[in-house]
């Protein structure tokens, strides 16, 4: 008889592992109830055997489903053994039977609900593998697992099944998602996959979306503050220098910035690289939620805006010197002008509300001025309307001080919101004065004159004394060019009366002055992350220095303007120390849009 190829495959293949010891699951459970645990322990060992065949595993799972009502809390060790099975790596038949078992288990024994949820969430990141380097075993995530998309799909299928049988699942889900969030020192891919899956959960459990966004943004803020702007810029510069040196193209006389476009898409700073990956994921999510079939869905966009604004108020606004996370709201507001106006109105209400803490009012003023200056999608009409509100409030504030029995004086602790509001006006005019004057110069100048800026800069509160020197200098140059207000006499007088506030800790006569007494920063300063910047660039108003503006020279010890850099406030914003050291990842996942 001729042996066919199919027969040969059968003969060469090992026999299916169908041998089992002990009785059925029901009999084994009954024996344990009577005090005989031999077969029970044998059952646990057989189920956890890594060499068990698919057919045998399916048989076990079917038996477990048949007696699921008997799998009470007393059998949690057996259930945990089943939950640890690598079921995703099995055949489709095993996967389907396993999912059916989980459905039966949570519906009949809700005591295992959290354990089942934890099992699912544990698969939101690549599985861990052991890598041997120099004779040392190192545990790391398998970032190159080709089955990640399939595994993630199975996770969400199981989670949706659990929700179908136990509608109250969402109440138990959020604490588990928080608990299982990877450490921020993990690889970029691990963080990216977990955040991607968290956002994907919000698609079919929208009730937890605000909490999920709060969790994600909170973690991203830690990365953002842990990657100070100066450190990120230094790391990028060093990377360019190292690359040029290795290629033999280094030339001290050549502009180093010219080599930047040839750099890899990843960030040289490891913390910034992680943040960049997460910004890409979050902004892709924002776009997908707000657009249906390529068109903006107004109601969905409004709902997401409300959730993000809540997170902004709770986490982003109170966080000082974050440089990138706030751009998620910047990006969302670009979808519809009504959102940008709503955001400006929200900031305005915080600034002018005396019930708000002064630190939040000052932060709101910084966001207001920075958004008006940098958001290219905000039209001049809206900029004017916002300036009208700001300048009217400033004049009312001056009226109040003039009418007071106590003489007004330059005191940041008393008048912080006033000074930051003035700085927001100056900063906005620096960036948007060209647009205001385009088309009809006479009307534009009439508008600038109507703001009565001379009264602002000459009032007893003396805002030019506490604003950032770069803002003061450039505002003075622009206002002088258009003969709106003359600031130089006031600036010179302030410089003469500038008292040193910081003494050299080493002793001696060396002293410096505090050039940022408001401790202010502009939250929409130039964006540094190389992957996600592609979404921000078309929306962003870059700094364009005018050659015909004569600036007042800034005294030694104060930071000047940089004509070759968009960030003309370079060096003025406070920097924070890096909090963690991390290892960059070379993996660039395509799992960016959790739809």
Helices and strands as residue ranges (DSSP letters): H 5-12, H 25-33, H 38-47, H 54-66, G 68-70, G 73-75, H 76-83, G 87-89, H 92-108, G 110-112, H 113-121, E 128-133, E 136-141, H 148-165, H 169-179, H 188-204, G 206-208, H 209-225, H 229-247, G 256-262, H 270-290, E 291-292, E 295-296, H 298-311, I 312-316, H 327-333, H 337-352, H 358-374, H 380-402, H 412-437, H 441-450, H 453-458, G 463-465, H 469-481, H 488-496, E 502-503, E 511-512, H 533-537
